Amino acid sequence: MFSLLNRKAVKKHILNRCETHRPGWNCQRVSKQALDEIDGFIRDKINQSIHRHPTKGKTFMHFE
């Protein structure tokens, strides 16, 4: 199974957010497990959106 993430960009985003929002914490790495869990979360959200999507039209749109 391939990743839906741009892992390099996600790592950079996480490290930037840690630096900004947790200045006392010197986080320098993001684990493979964390990236795998984020990828799984995105897959689940996509699958939920597809399941709830109305069966009409030709364009996939996100519905709450």
C-alpha positions as CSV (number, residue, x, y, z in Angstrom):
1,M,0.0,0.0,0.0
2,F,1.3,3.4,-0.9
3,S,1.3,6.5,1.3
4,L,-1.1,9.3,0.7
5,L,1.2,11.7,2.5
6,N,4.1,13.8,1.3
7,R,6.0,12.6,4.3
8,K,8.7,15.2,4.1
9,A,6.2,18.0,4.1
10,V,4.2,16.5,7.0
11,K,7.4,16.0,9.1
12,K,8.4,19.6,8.4
13,H,4.9,20.9,9.3
14,I,4.9,18.9,12.6
15,L,8.3,20.1,13.6
16,N,7.5,23.7,12.8
17,R,4.2,23.5,14.8
18,C,6.1,21.9,17.7
19,E,8.7,24.8,17.6
20,T,5.9,27.4,17.5
21,H,3.5,25.9,20.0
22,R,5.8,24.1,22.4
23,P,8.9,26.3,22.7
24,G,10.2,24.5,25.7
25,W,10.3,21.2,23.9
26,N,13.2,20.5,21.5
27,C,11.4,18.0,19.1
28,Q,13.8,17.0,16.3
29,R,12.3,13.9,14.7
30,V,8.9,12.4,13.7
31,S,8.5,8.6,14.0
32,K,7.4,6.4,11.2
33,Q,4.6,5.2,13.4
34,A,3.3,8.8,13.8
35,L,3.3,9.2,10.0
36,D,1.7,5.9,9.5
37,E,-1.1,6.8,11.9
38,I,-1.7,10.1,10.2
39,D,-1.8,8.4,6.8
40,G,-4.4,5.9,8.3
41,F,-6.5,8.7,9.7
42,I,-6.5,10.4,6.2
43,R,-7.5,7.1,4.6
44,D,-10.4,6.6,7.1
45,K,-11.7,10.2,6.5
46,I,-11.6,9.7,2.7
47,N,-13.5,6.3,3.1
48,Q,-16.1,7.9,5.4
49,S,-16.6,10.8,2.9
50,I,-17.0,8.3,0.0
51,H,-19.5,6.3,2.0
52,R,-21.6,9.4,2.9
53,H,-21.4,10.9,-0.5
54,P,-24.7,11.1,-2.4
55,T,-25.0,9.0,-5.5
56,K,-25.5,11.8,-8.0
57,G,-23.3,14.0,-10.1
58,K,-19.8,13.2,-11.4
59,T,-17.8,15.3,-8.9
60,F,-16.6,14.1,-5.5
61,M,-17.2,16.7,-2.9
62,H,-16.7,16.6,0.8
63,F,-19.9,16.5,2.8
64,E,-20.1,16.8,6.6
